[in-house]
Amino acid sequence: PEKKKEMDALETEEFNRAQKAVLRNPAIWILALSSAFMYISRYAVNSWGVFYLQAEKGYSTLDASFIISISSVFGIVGTMFSGVISDRFFGGRRNIPALIFGLMNVFALCLFLLVPGVHFWMDALAMMLFGLGIGVLICFLGGLMAVDIAPRNASGAALGVVGIASYIGAGLQDVMSGVLIEGHKTIRSGVEVYDFTYINWFWIGSAILSVFFALWVWNAKQK
């Protein structure tokens, strides 16, 4: 019994040490920031994409909803194949595909937000690329990369840190987007007109910052 108590005490001590190691690991926090900024761009499109297409580009509600739904479908595809992509083509490394799909996310947002007018197939393509990029990044930034860095017996703590940061980013996005959109609204001849310049750069800038912070943990390894 005494030996069992000693072993249990050692296991508990090792577990606590691993949990503290996660909280003291800068790479985990940087990865959490990267995921948080990715979630800003993700939920920006999910929450405001239909409104943006209607107010800025003049789409009907039906067409705008269809275009945004494309990102959800391809997000599932990206999530399904994220592990296969990293394991088969990159030898299990997450950093290279995270960079590639992070840049894809930035490019898709630029295509979606910075090309004016109604271009149905271009906007649909943008949402295809956006969905694929976000689907992969959710798995890498929000999961696999954190598990790779964290001690094996503290992977849950690492996922918790990244998950909390991600949803804080998603919540802040809704507040900031609402403020920026409403704050740059004018009334012309009784019609509400929105200036999306600042919101565009907020969303695109968040995607760029996500890539930037992901590069900071390029060579991070398990301690």
Buried (B, 14 or more C-beta within 10 A) or exposed (E): EEEEEEEEEEEEEEBEEBBEBBEEBEBBBBBBBBBBBBBBBBBBBBBBBBBBBBBBBEBEEEBBBBBBBBBBEBBEBBBEBBBEBBEEEBEEBBBBBBBBBBBBBBBBBBBBBEEEEEEEEEBBBBBBBBBBBBBBBBBBBBBBBBBBBBBEBBBEBBBBBBBEBBBBBBEBBBEBBEEBBEEBEEEEEEEEEBBBEBBBBBBBBBBBBBBBBBBBBEEBEEE
